[in-house]
Amino acid sequence: MRPTTAERINHIAEAIANIRDLVTGQTYESFANSLATRLAVERLLEIISEASRHIPSDLKAKAPRINWRPLADLGNWLRHAYHRTDAGLLWSMIESDLEPLKEFIDQIGKESNS
């Protein structure tokens, strides 16, 4: 059975939390030098990417700050251009893209519990 929208939103929330746990206390240099951490973050970003593809358009419209198309494309890029993935790109996403997505997820959670 396919995951529901609520389950996919939860998958995104869990992936964001896991990424934050992995990079807490790390600098760019320590992140770049940790193959295991980079690979884990790549996988978690793939999960976020895939789950984001199934968020309904009306929900996405509530979060215009999120670059939905590039986020959806990210999974394909990580899978097919794996040889061009670098720590700088991943670190940039961690620093720039996760917080707006987390805010969206938190807001959707509040609305569904109201």
N, C-alpha and C positions, 0 to 999 in steps of 0.2 A: 504494500500500500504506500502511496506517495505521501510525503509529509504535508501537513496542513500549513497554511500561512503562519499561524501561531507557532507551530513547531519550527518552521524555517526562521522566524524572527528569533526564537530561542536559540537556534543553532548559531546565528550571527552573534547574539549576546554572549554565548559561551565562548565562541572563538575570540571575540574581542577581549574578554576577561583572561583567557589563556595567553593571548599575545602580551597583554599587560603584565601578567605574572612572569612570563619569560624574559621580558626586557627591563623589568624594574631593577634599578640600580646599575644598569648597563650604560656604557657610553657607546657612541658610534663605533669606536675602535674595538671595544670588547665584543660588540655584536658582530662586527665584520670578521673578527678572528675566531668566532665560534660557529663552526660548521653545523653542529647539531641544533643550535638555536636558530640559525638562518633557515635550515631545512624545516624545522617545526613551524616557524612563522610562515614560510611559503605554503605549507599544507593548510594552515589555519586561514590564510588569505584565499586559498582555493575554495575552502568551505564557505567563506563569506561571499565570494564571487558567485558561486553556484546558487546559494540560497537567495542572494539578491535578485537573481534572474526571475524568481518566482514570486516576488513581492508585487501585489497588484498595483497597476498604474495610479489608481486614485490615492493609495497610500504613499507612493513615491512622490506624487505631486505635493504632498505636505512637507517635503524636505528638498527644496530646490537647491540648497547648498551642497548636496551630495551629488557627485558626478556619477550618476547611475550607469551610464553607458560604459565609461572606462572601467568602472568597478565590475560590471558583468563580463567585460572583455578580459579582465585580469587573469581569470582562471585559464583561459585559452593561451594567453601569453606565457604564463608560468609553465604550462604543460608543453607548449610547442616551441617556445623560444628559451627553453631552460638554459641553454648555453650562453644567453645574453643577460640572465638575471644577475644583478649585482647587489651587494649589500646597501649601496647608496640609495637605490630605488626602493628597496624594502624599508629602510630606515625613514626615508621621506614619507612613505605611506603611513608608517606607524605614527610619525609626528604630526602629519597634516590631515589624514583622512579618517582615522579611527574615531576621533572625538565627535565630529559631526554625526557619524553613523551611530555612535553610542547614544548621543542625545536623541536621535530619531527613534532608536529602539526603546529607550526609556519612555519617551512620550507615547509611543504606540502602546506600550505596556500599561501606562496609566489610563489611557483612553479605553482600553479593553476591560480594565478592572472597574471602570466607573459605571 
